[in-house]
Amino acid sequence: NGYFMPTRPFFQNAGTVMWYAVVGSLWNSMGIGLSLYAICQIQPFGVQDINLQENLLFATIISAVDPVAVLNVFQDISVNEQLYIVIFGEGLFNDAVIVVSVCVRVCV
């Protein structure tokens, strides 16, 4: 699908795409990781041995959302091209941001 994507609308919306991919992915993984860490600190669950770094790493891995189903629905209902391009581009860059985040968190 990347070969057939119109490049002009993609580059016109590159800022929006990168905003969603970078800030959205980091915000999502931090929110999930901190929430999991808070839940792990509750005594009745008995998982106090899981530290913050492990929670953040797990959250980074599961926060990589792949929008394939959304893009198929968008294609079926002929949604606005700009919205399709933004979601498609976010899906492309989202995976790259998550890979870099995992590498940074593992190396630190």
Contacts in CASP RR format, 6 or more apart in sequence:
PFRMAT RR
TARGET T0000
AUTHOR 0000-0000-0000
METHOD contacts of the structure
MODEL  1
NGYFMPTRPFFQNAGTVMWYAVVGSLWNSMGIGLSLYAICQIQPFGVQDI
NLQENLLFATIISAVDPVAVLNVFQDISVNEQLYIVIFGEGLFNDAVIVV
SVCVRVCV
1 71 0 8 1.000
1 88 0 8 1.000
2 88 0 8 1.000
2 92 0 8 1.000
5 85 0 8 1.000
5 88 0 8 1.000
6 81 0 8 1.000
6 85 0 8 1.000
9 81 0 8 1.000
9 82 0 8 1.000
9 85 0 8 1.000
10 17 0 8 1.000
10 85 0 8 1.000
10 88 0 8 1.000
10 89 0 8 1.000
13 82 0 8 1.000
13 85 0 8 1.000
13 86 0 8 1.000
16 86 0 8 1.000
17 85 0 8 1.000
17 86 0 8 1.000
17 89 0 8 1.000
17 90 0 8 1.000
17 93 0 8 1.000
18 93 0 8 1.000
20 86 0 8 1.000
20 90 0 8 1.000
20 94 0 8 1.000
21 89 0 8 1.000
21 90 0 8 1.000
21 91 0 8 1.000
21 92 0 8 1.000
21 93 0 8 1.000
21 94 0 8 1.000
21 96 0 8 1.000
21 97 0 8 1.000
22 93 0 8 1.000
22 97 0 8 1.000
25 63 0 8 1.000
25 64 0 8 1.000
25 94 0 8 1.000
25 97 0 8 1.000
25 98 0 8 1.000
25 101 0 8 1.000
26 97 0 8 1.000
26 101 0 8 1.000
28 59 0 8 1.000
28 63 0 8 1.000
28 65 0 8 1.000
29 56 0 8 1.000
29 59 0 8 1.000
29 60 0 8 1.000
29 63 0 8 1.000
29 98 0 8 1.000
29 101 0 8 1.000
30 56 0 8 1.000
30 59 0 8 1.000
31 59 0 8 1.000
32 59 0 8 1.000
32 62 0 8 1.000
32 63 0 8 1.000
33 52 0 8 1.000
33 55 0 8 1.000
33 56 0 8 1.000
33 58 0 8 1.000
33 59 0 8 1.000
34 55 0 8 1.000
34 56 0 8 1.000
36 50 0 8 1.000
36 55 0 8 1.000
36 58 0 8 1.000
36 59 0 8 1.000
37 50 0 8 1.000
37 51 0 8 1.000
37 52 0 8 1.000
37 55 0 8 1.000
37 56 0 8 1.000
39 45 0 8 1.000
40 47 0 8 1.000
40 48 0 8 1.000
40 50 0 8 1.000
40 55 0 8 1.000
41 48 0 8 1.000
53 105 0 8 1.000
53 108 0 8 1.000
56 105 0 8 1.000
57 102 0 8 1.000
57 105 0 8 1.000
57 106 0 8 1.000
60 98 0 8 1.000
60 101 0 8 1.000
60 102 0 8 1.000
60 105 0 8 1.000
61 98 0 8 1.000
61 102 0 8 1.000
63 98 0 8 1.000
64 94 0 8 1.000
64 95 0 8 1.000
64 98 0 8 1.000
65 91 0 8 1.000
65 94 0 8 1.000
66 91 0 8 1.000
66 94 0 8 1.000
66 95 0 8 1.000
67 87 0 8 1.000
67 88 0 8 1.000
67 90 0 8 1.000
67 91 0 8 1.000
70 87 0 8 1.000
71 84 0 8 1.000
71 87 0 8 1.000
71 88 0 8 1.000
74 83 0 8 1.000
74 84 0 8 1.000
74 87 0 8 1.000
75 84 0 8 1.000
END
